[in-house]
Each structure stands twice: as structure tokens, then as C-alpha cells.
Amino acid sequence: MNTIHIIGLGAGDLDQLPLGVYKKLKAADNLYVRTEDHPVLAELAQEGVTFTSFDSVYEKHDAFSPVYEEIAETLIRLSHQASIIYAVPGHPLVAEQTVQNLIGAEKQGRCQLAIEGGHSFLDSLFGALRIDPIEGFQLMDGTEMTSDQVNMTQHLLIAQVYDSFSASEVKLTLMEKYPDDYPVTIVTAAGSKDEVLRTVPLHELDRSAEVNNLTTVYVPPANDQTQRLKEWQTFRSIIAKLRSPEGCPWDREQTHESLSPFLIEEAHELLQAIQEEDDRAIADELGDVLLQVFLHAQIGQDNGYFQLEDVLESISAKMIRRHPHVFGDVTADDADQVVANWQEIKAQEKPASESLLEGQDRFSSSLTTSFNYQKKAAKVGFSWPDAAGAWDKFHEELQEFQQEVAKGSKARQLDELGDLLFTLVNIARFFDLSPEQAMMHANRKFQTRFSYVEQQVKQGTGNFSDYTLEQLDRFWNQAKLMARKEE
């Protein structure tokens, strides 16, 4: 099996090339290069060195992955006939996917490689930018990067920014986290005589300077916390600070139990925003719910029982386990099958309970608890076959409640009122309606209409006692009519 000798051309001109690498390139009989767009190759061509580039392969494909795959396969095929030299920009093992593809093929026994080094562009970049990599840095591929991969506290180096389009894509990705005017530096031909550094606001990245194959974009660390507000770790550090001895007295004294009412309240406010289809409010209320999650996680960490990573591990593992049709080899043709799979896996994970109603109570909502109880009982046949039976039961309970109101004790009245409400929840179940949502909607509707009544009173005498019930009822009906016109 012949050898594919892989050589790095470095990040600059011929003066930066090691003497040994220069001699091998000069003596090469079968020299292939990923792209001829490199200053070393331009100078070697002037000295009479001949080579074959794969630039034409880029024109055949709309994405980079198939380009790199074709180059690697072509090199493997050529190596069956003779040993060859393959030269790439920079260092062969730094941001060079074709080499990674060849390494994968070598592990499969399909080729034999000799990787002979080269000058990495990183050394020149560190020197040009005057940064110390020990402070922490990220090297990212501009053609594949996503904002969630970016650590804003580290030096960020983005390679593969070779034209205005790729620069625009990088700009848009960065703007998902960084301020529009955040300073970024465009570095071209670092370490060579043609080295150029230009610092511009982020929003000008794709139109401020010419970029090419020797271009790298540098984003400095965001040392100011207010610049990192879109970073998860920033929010976590804020919560940790609030709970620290130097933090907020109120936050320090909170417990899981004391925070429970706030979680319920924030969840209800989120549901209201969703009901009102207010996207901005939804984002705000989601933040309030997230605050509760982070506070509880920080309390767990402060007490030494669990921390945020444990929360993430638990829910991530659960999502993978309960979606085998996504992360495994199980088939689910529709949403019903997904739910069935979920319930089956859930049943396997949890020990069998002594009662079907176990775990169905919701202390924050008696309506939801009632709904859950009846739904569980119905699954084993403890329910009327249709809504007619529930309606009959409702009328029966209504009559019994009226009788107790007329002559019964408070305890009996309360008992019959509970039965009446329970049958209403059952009716809601038959029509696939959420009693909790229905009650929330009714409360919001009452609040809106009564606010209108208050407004009319204020515009009048300002005193409710000056109005009869009939007059107040007319205001109510006006509000009702206005709401219907807006629907």
C-alpha cells in the first residue's frame, strides 16, 4: 500500500516554510493541493514546481462536506498507483476536514498516511493578536458554527471565513449573542509580510474588509457581565451571587418550600401570556419560570444535595429514553403512538403503585387533581360510556346542592358543592376541555369586564353606591359586547 504524505503549507508565505518541507515540495513528483489559492504555492509555481489542485471540485457541489469527501476518495484512489504528496494550508491537523476524512479511512485500513507537519496559523494569530492561549480560547469553523457553542468568556478564533457570504453567516450567528457594535478583528495572512489586522463593529464584519482563504475572525472575551446576558453561565453566576453571603438577604433565606407559591404564580402568568398570544410577554414570563428553576437548583447546590448539572442530566436522559423513535430504532407513525410509547416506557421506569390515583394529585389545583383522578379511573372503565351519564349526574347533584342550601348545614352544603363541581369536571373531561384553563379564562374575562365597569363608574360619580345593579349590569353588557366585536 502506497503512502499519502500530508504536508502543511503554513499560514503565510514561503519565508515561513520550514526548510525540510520546502525541499520535499520542490522534489515532489506527484504533488496534489487542496487549493492553489495560497501564497506559498504561488511562489513555488514561479520556481517551476508543478502541482494539481482540487479547486474544480468546489464548483461541483453546493456544500463543503461532499467536496472534502470527494477529495479524500480521489487521493486514496491515486495512492493505489503510487505514493503521493498532499499539501494543505496551515497545519494538516488544524481545521482541515479532508485530512480528518483520510484519517478515518486509514483506521478502516483503506490507506496509509504520513502526516509531516506544517506551521499552524494559530501560532501566527496569537502573535499578531498579542493574546495568551492559556487564558482559554475556542477555534471554530465559520461554516458550521452555532451560537450555542460559543463561550463568550474566551478568546474566539473563527476560521473558514473566506468570502463575504461566509462572513455574513458568521456575523449573523455572533449577533445572536453579542451586541451589534461589539468589536471584532479581521486578521489576514497572520505572520507574513502581507499581514493585515482590522478591528470593526460586529455589524460591519461582512462589508468592512476583503476576506480570503487566509482570513480569521477574532472575537475578544466579553469581560463585562452586561455584555454576556445571553449566556447561560452568566445567569447562573447571577443567581449564585444573589444566594452568596455578599448577595441579597431575601434570596439567601429562601427554601424550596418558601419558593413553591412563586413557581405556581409564574406558571399561571406564563399560561396567561400564551393565552393572549403575546410573544414578548411569553419570553418575559418564561424568564420568570426559568428564574425559579435556577433558584431551586442553586439551593440544591448550596445544601450539597444536587446542582444544575444533575437537573440537566436527569431531564436529558429522560428525553432520550422516552423518544426511542428519535434517538433509537423504534418506529412511531403518529403522535398517538408517541404518547403510547411514552406511557409504556414511563411505566417500566417507575415501580408499580398501589393505587391508580397515586401521583395524580396536584396540591396547587384541586380542579386539575379532580380531572386527573377521573381520567385515570375512566381508563379502567370506571366512567359512563358517554357524556349523557355525566349530565344526568350533574342535574342530580345540582338538585341535592339546592336542597342543602335551603335547609342543610354548612358542612352539608360544602359537601354537596364539592360533588357538583366534581361532576362539572367530569363533563369537561368528556369534551376534552381543561377545567383549569376554563377557570383561568373565566377569571380573566371577569377581570377585564369588571375593569370596564370600574372605568365607567370613575368617569361618572366615582362611587359604586350611586349606581343601581341594573346600571352596573348595563356597563357589564357593554364590556361583553365590545369583547365580542374584537373576537
C-alpha positions in Angstrom: 0.0 0.0 0.0 1.5 3.3 -1.1 1.7 6.3 1.3 -0.1 9.6 1.2 2.3 12.1 2.6 0.4 15.1 4.0 2.3 18.4 4.3 1.1 21.7 5.8 1.9 24.9 3.8 1.6 27.1 6.8 -0.4 30.2 7.2 1.9 32.7 5.4 4.4 33.0 2.6 7.4 30.9 1.5 9.7 32.6 4.0 7.8 31.0 6.9 8.0 27.5 5.4 10.4 25.1 7.2 13.4 24.1 5.0 12.6 20.4 5.2 9.1 21.0 3.9 10.4 23.2 1.2 12.8 20.6 -0.1 10.0 17.9 -0.2 7.7 20.2 -2.1 10.5 21.0 -4.6 11.3 17.3 -5.1 7.8 16.1 -5.3 6.8 14.1 -8.4 3.1 13.7 -7.5 2.1 16.8 -5.7 -1.6 17.5 -5.0 -3.0 20.5 -3.2 -6.5 21.1 -1.8 -6.4 24.7 -3.3 -3.9 26.7 -5.2 -5.1 29.9 -3.5 -2.1 30.1 -1.2 1.0 32.4 -1.3 3.4 29.5 -0.9 2.1 27.8 -4.0 2.2 31.0 -6.0 5.9 31.4 -5.2 6.7 27.7 -5.8 5.0 27.9 -9.2 7.4 30.7 -10.0 10.2 28.4 -9.1 8.9 25.7 -11.5 7.1 23.4 -9.1 4.1 21.8 -10.7 1.1 20.5 -8.8 -2.6 19.5 -9.2 -5.3 21.3 -7.3 -8.8 20.3 -6.3 -10.3 23.7 -6.8 -12.6 22.4 -9.5 -14.2 20.0 -7.0 -15.6 23.0 -5.1 -17.5 24.1 -8.2 -19.3 20.7 -8.4 -21.0 20.8 -5.0 -23.2 23.2 -3.1 -21.8 22.2 0.3 -18.4 21.6 1.7 -18.9 18.1 3.1 -19.2 16.3 -0.3 -16.2 18.4 -1.5 -14.0 17.1 1.2 -15.3 13.6 0.8 -14.5 13.6 -2.9 -11.0 15.0 -2.4 -10.2 12.3 0.2 -11.6 9.5 -2.0 -9.6 10.8 -5.0 -6.4 10.8 -3.0 -7.0 7.3 -1.8 -7.6 6.1 -5.4 -4.4 7.9 -6.6 -2.3 6.3 -3.8 -3.2 2.8 -5.2 -0.9 3.7 -8.1 2.0 5.5 -6.4 3.0 7.4 -3.3 1.8 11.0 -3.4 2.2 14.2 -1.5 -0.9 16.2 -0.5 -0.4 19.8 0.7 -2.9 21.7 2.6 -3.0 25.3 4.0 -1.8 25.7 7.6 -1.2 22.6 9.7 -2.7 19.3 8.5 -4.4 18.6 11.8 -5.8 22.1 12.4 -9.2 22.9 10.8 -8.6 20.5 7.8 -11.5 18.2 7.2 -10.0 16.4 4.2 -7.2 15.1 6.5 -9.7 14.0 9.0 -11.5 12.1 6.3 -8.3 10.4 5.3 -7.5 9.6 9.0 -10.9 7.9 9.1 -10.1 5.9 6.0 -6.7 4.9 7.5 -8.4 3.5 10.6 -10.5 1.3 8.2 -7.3 0.1 6.5 -8.1 1.8 3.2 -5.0 3.9 3.0 -1.6 4.7 4.7 -0.7 8.2 5.8 2.4 10.1 6.8 1.5 13.4 8.4 4.6 15.5 8.2 3.5 18.7 9.9 3.5 22.3 8.9 3.2 25.7 10.5 -0.2 26.2 12.1 -1.9 29.6 11.6 -2.7 29.6 15.3 0.9 30.5 16.3 1.0 33.4 14.0 -2.5 34.5 15.1 -1.5 34.5 18.8 1.5 36.7 17.9 -0.5 39.1 15.7 -3.3 39.5 18.3 -1.0 39.5 21.3 -3.1 37.0 23.2 -2.1 34.2 25.5 -4.0 30.9 24.8 -3.6 29.8 28.4 -6.4 32.3 29.1 -8.7 30.0 27.2 -9.7 30.1 23.5 -12.0 28.5 21.0 -11.2 27.6 17.4 -14.4 27.3 15.4 -15.3 26.6 11.8 -17.2 29.6 10.4 -19.2 27.3 8.0 -20.6 25.2 10.8 -20.6 27.2 14.0 -23.7 27.8 16.0 -24.3 30.4 18.7 -24.9 27.9 21.5 -21.3 26.6 21.0 -19.7 30.0 21.7 -18.2 30.7 25.1 -18.2 34.4 25.5 -15.6 34.4 28.3 -12.9 33.0 26.0 -10.8 34.3 23.0 -12.8 33.2 19.9 -11.0 32.4 16.7 -13.1 31.7 13.6 -11.5 30.1 10.6 -13.0 29.3 7.2 -14.2 32.8 6.7 -13.1 33.1 3.1 -15.7 35.4 1.3 -18.4 37.9 2.1 -21.1 35.3 2.2 -19.3 33.2 4.9 -18.5 36.4 6.8 -22.2 37.4 6.7 -23.2 34.0 8.1 -20.6 34.3 10.9 -21.9 37.8 11.7 -25.5 36.7 12.0 -24.5 33.8 14.2 -22.4 36.0 16.5 -25.2 38.7 16.7 -27.4 36.1 18.3 -25.3 36.6 21.4 -23.0 39.6 21.1 -24.1 43.3 20.8 -24.3 44.6 17.3 -21.4 47.1 17.9 -19.1 44.5 19.6 -15.5 44.9 18.3 -14.2 42.0 16.2 -10.8 41.8 14.4 -10.4 40.6 10.9 -6.9 39.0 10.6 -5.5 38.2 7.2 -2.2 36.4 6.4 -1.1 36.5 10.0 2.7 36.3 10.5 3.5 37.1 6.8 4.7 40.3 5.2 1.1 40.7 4.0 -0.4 40.6 7.5 -3.4 42.9 8.0 -5.4 43.4 11.1 -8.6 45.5 11.1 -11.0 45.9 14.0 -14.6 46.8 13.2 -18.0 46.7 14.8 -19.6 43.3 14.5 -22.4 44.6 12.3 -19.8 45.6 9.7 -18.0 42.3 9.6 -19.2 41.3 6.1 -18.6 44.6 4.4 -15.6 46.2 6.1 -12.7 44.3 4.5 -11.8 41.8 1.9 -11.6 38.3 3.2 -9.9 35.2 1.6 -8.6 31.8 2.5 -6.0 33.3 4.9 -8.6 35.2 6.9 -9.5 34.5 10.5 -12.0 36.4 12.6 -11.1 37.2 16.2 -13.7 37.9 18.9 -12.3 39.1 22.2 -13.7 37.8 25.6 -16.7 39.7 26.8 -15.4 40.7 30.2 -18.3 43.0 31.1 -21.1 40.9 32.5 -23.8 43.1 30.9 -22.4 42.0 27.5 -23.0 38.4 28.4 -26.6 38.4 29.4 -27.5 35.9 26.6 -25.1 33.4 28.1 -26.5 30.6 30.4 -23.4 30.7 32.7 -24.0 34.5 33.2 -27.5 33.9 34.6 -26.2 31.1 36.7 -23.5 33.3 38.2 -26.1 36.0 38.9 -28.2 33.5 40.9 -25.2 32.2 42.7 -24.2 35.8 43.6 -27.7 36.5 44.9 -27.5 33.5 47.2 -24.0 34.2 48.4 -23.1 35.8 51.7 -22.5 39.1 49.8 -25.8 38.8 47.9 -29.4 39.5 48.7 -30.8 38.8 52.2 -34.2 37.8 50.8 -32.7 35.3 48.2 -30.4 33.8 50.9 -33.2 32.9 53.2 -35.4 31.2 50.6 -36.0 27.4 50.6 -37.7 25.0 48.2 -40.8 25.3 50.3 -40.9 29.1 50.5 -40.4 29.4 46.8 -43.2 27.0 45.9 -46.0 29.6 45.7 -43.9 31.8 43.3 -43.4 28.9 40.9 -47.2 28.4 40.7 -47.8 32.1 40.3 -45.2 32.4 37.5 -46.5 29.3 35.7 -50.0 30.9 35.7 -48.7 34.2 34.4 -46.9 32.3 31.6 -50.2 30.5 30.7 -52.0 33.8 30.6 -49.3 35.2 28.2 -49.7 32.2 26.0 -53.5 32.5 26.0 -53.1 36.1 25.0 -50.6 35.2 22.2 -48.3 37.9 23.4 -44.8 36.7 22.3 -42.9 39.4 24.2 -44.8 38.6 27.4 -44.2 34.8 26.8 -40.5 35.5 26.6 -40.6 37.5 29.8 -42.7 35.0 31.7 -40.5 32.1 30.6 -37.6 34.0 32.1 -39.5 34.2 35.4 -40.2 30.5 35.3 -36.5 29.9 34.5 -35.5 32.0 37.5 -37.4 29.6 39.7 -35.7 26.6 38.2 -32.2 28.2 38.7 -33.1 29.3 42.3 -34.1 25.8 43.2 -31.0 24.3 41.6 -28.8 26.8 43.4 -30.5 25.9 46.7 -29.8 22.3 46.0 -26.1 23.1 45.3 -25.8 25.3 48.4 -27.2 22.4 50.5 -24.9 19.9 48.9 -27.7 17.6 47.5 -27.8 18.4 43.7 -26.9 21.1 41.3 -27.9 22.3 37.9 -25.9 19.7 36.0 -27.9 17.0 37.8 -31.1 18.6 36.7 -29.9 18.7 33.1 -28.6 15.2 33.2 -31.9 13.9 34.6 -34.2 15.6 32.0 -31.8 15.0 29.1 -31.6 11.2 29.9 -35.4 11.1 30.2 -35.9 12.8 26.8 -33.6 10.3 25.1 -35.1 7.3 26.9 -38.7 8.3 26.1 -38.1 9.2 22.5 -36.7 5.9 21.1 -38.3 6.8 17.7 -35.9 9.8 17.6 -32.8 8.5 19.4 -33.2 4.8 18.9 -34.6 2.3 16.4 -38.3 2.4 17.4 -40.9 3.5 14.9 -43.7 5.9 15.7 -46.0 6.8 12.8 -48.1 9.5 14.6 -48.5 11.4 17.8 -50.8 8.8 19.4 -48.1 6.2 19.0 -45.5 8.6 20.6 -47.8 9.0 23.6 -48.3 5.3 23.9 -44.6 4.6 23.8 -44.0 7.3 26.3 -46.5 5.9 28.8 -45.1 2.4 28.3 -41.6 3.5 29.0 -42.7 5.6 31.9 -44.5 2.6 33.4 -41.3 0.5 33.1 -39.2 3.2 34.8 -41.4 3.6 37.8 -42.4 0.9 40.3 -46.0 -0.2 40.2 -48.1 1.9 42.5 -50.7 0.6 45.0 -53.4 2.8 43.5 -54.2 4.2 40.1 -54.6 7.6 41.6 -51.2 7.7 43.2 -49.2 10.6 41.9 -52.2 12.3 40.2 -52.9 14.9 42.9 -51.8 18.5 42.3 -51.7 20.5 45.5 -51.7 23.7 43.6 -55.0 23.0 41.8 -58.0 21.0 43.1 -59.5 21.2 39.6 -56.5 19.6 38.0 -56.4 16.9 40.7 -60.1 16.1 40.1 -59.6 16.0 36.4 -56.6 13.6 36.8 -58.4 11.3 39.2 -61.4 10.9 36.8 -59.2 10.4 33.8 -57.3 7.6 35.5 -60.5 6.0 36.7 -62.0 6.2 33.2 -59.1 4.3 31.7 -60.1 1.2 33.7 -63.8 1.5 32.8 -65.0 3.4 35.9 -66.9 6.0 33.9 -70.1 6.5 32.0 -69.9 5.4 28.4 -70.8 8.9 27.1 -71.4 12.4 28.4 -75.2 11.7 28.9 -74.5 9.9 32.1 -72.3 12.8 33.4 -75.1 15.3 32.5 -77.7 13.3 34.4 -75.3 13.1 37.4 -74.8 16.9 37.2 -78.5 17.6 37.4 -78.8 15.2 40.3 -76.0 16.9 42.2 -77.4 20.3 41.4 -80.7 19.4 43.0 -79.1 17.9 46.1 -77.0 21.1 46.5 -80.1 23.3 46.2 -81.8 21.2 48.9 -78.9 21.6 51.3 -78.7 25.3 50.6 -82.4 25.6 51.5 -82.2 23.7 54.8 -78.9 22.0 55.4 -75.8 22.8 57.5 -72.7 24.5 56.2 -70.9 21.2 56.2 -73.5 19.5 54.1 -73.7 22.5 51.7 -69.9 22.4 51.3 -70.0 18.6 50.7 -72.7 18.9 48.0 -71.0 21.9 46.3 -67.9 19.7 46.0 -69.9 16.9 44.4 -71.4 19.4 42.0 -68.1 20.8 41.0 -66.7 17.3 40.6 -69.4 16.4 38.1 -68.7 19.6 36.1 -65.0 18.5 35.9 -66.3 15.1 34.6 -68.3 16.8 31.9 -65.2 18.8 30.9 -63.3 15.5 30.6 -65.9 14.1 28.2 -65.5 17.1 25.9 -61.7 17.1 26.2 -61.7 20.5 27.9 -59.3 21.6 30.7 -61.3 22.8 33.7 -58.2 24.6 35.0 -57.8 26.6 31.7 -61.6 27.2 31.6 -61.5 28.7 35.1 -58.4 30.8 34.3 -60.2 32.1 31.2 -63.3 32.9 33.2 -61.3 34.8 35.8 -59.5 36.8 33.1 -62.8 37.6 31.4 -64.4 38.7 34.7 -61.4 40.9 35.5 -61.5 42.5 32.0 -65.2 43.2 32.1 -65.3 44.4 35.7 -62.4 46.8 35.0 -64.6 48.3 32.3 -67.4 48.7 34.9 -64.9 50.4 37.3 -63.8 52.7 34.5 -67.4 53.8 33.8 -68.0 54.4 37.5 -64.9 56.5 37.7 -65.9 58.5 34.7 -69.3 59.1 36.3 -69.7 59.9 40.0 -66.8 57.8 41.1 -68.8 55.9 43.7 -70.4 52.5 43.2 -73.1 53.3 45.8 -74.5 55.9 43.4 -75.4 53.2 40.8 -78.1 50.5 40.9 -77.4 46.9 40.0 -79.3 47.4 36.7 -77.0 50.3 35.8 -73.8 48.4 36.7 -75.2 45.4 34.7 -75.6 47.7 31.6 -71.9 48.6 31.9 -71.1 44.9 32.1 -73.1 44.1 29.0 -71.3 46.9 27.1 -68.0 45.4 28.0 -69.3 42.0 26.9 -70.5 43.4 23.5 -67.1 45.2 23.0 -65.2 41.9 23.6 -67.4 40.1 21.1 -66.7 42.7 18.4 -62.9 42.2 19.0 -63.1 38.4 18.6 
